[in-house]
Amino acid sequence: MSKPTPGPWRASHDSHGRFQLIADGIPLDPERDGAQPGEGAANAALIAAAPDLLAALESVIPFLEFKERQGVLTDAARAAVAKAKAGGAK
């Protein structure tokens, strides 16, 4: 399978108020110029896996809190969860 579009990704709205994803300043569009074959399918697979990835990350935060001394990984995990739960496009 092809690799998804490199991040960072962000949620946004276009000039017509429609939801869109932006990656590296470019709206994610599988038909755009320069898209690699299979990139759209890889992006869709990543988006479809997002709820499972979020649940998995949330489940390891208590372990990180217990095991980690400096809190760097715990802080990164919490920040990623907060970003995912921020309520959509900004």
Backbone hydrogen bonds, N-H to C=O, Kabsch-Sander energy under -0.5 kcal/mol:
donor,donor_aa,acceptor,acceptor_aa,energy
10,R,22,I,-2.1
12,S,20,Q,-2.4
14,D,18,R,-2.8
17,G,14,D,-2.1
20,Q,12,S,-2.4
22,I,10,R,-2.9
23,A,26,I,-2.9
24,D,8,P,-1.5
26,I,23,A,-2.0
28,L,21,L,-3.1
29,D,27,P,-0.7
32,R,29,D,-2.3
35,A,32,R,-1.6
39,E,36,Q,-2.4
42,A,38,G,-2.2
43,N,39,E,-2.6
44,A,40,G,-2.4
45,A,41,A,-2.2
46,L,42,A,-2.1
47,I,43,N,-2.6
48,A,44,A,-2.6
49,A,45,A,-1.7
50,A,46,L,-0.7
50,A,47,I,-0.9
53,L,49,A,-2.5
54,L,50,A,-2.8
55,A,51,P,-2.3
56,A,52,D,-2.4
57,L,53,L,-2.4
58,E,54,L,-2.7
59,S,55,A,-1.9
60,V,56,A,-1.1
60,V,57,L,-0.7
61,I,57,L,-1.0
64,L,60,V,-2.6
65,E,61,I,-2.8
66,F,62,P,-1.8
67,K,63,F,-2.6
68,E,64,L,-2.9
75,D,71,G,-2.9
76,A,72,V,-2.2
77,A,73,L,-2.7
78,R,74,T,-2.7
79,A,75,D,-2.4
80,A,76,A,-2.2
81,V,77,A,-2.3
82,A,78,R,-2.6
83,K,79,A,-2.3
84,A,80,A,-2.2
85,K,81,V,-1.9
86,A,83,K,-1.1
90,K,11,A,-1.5
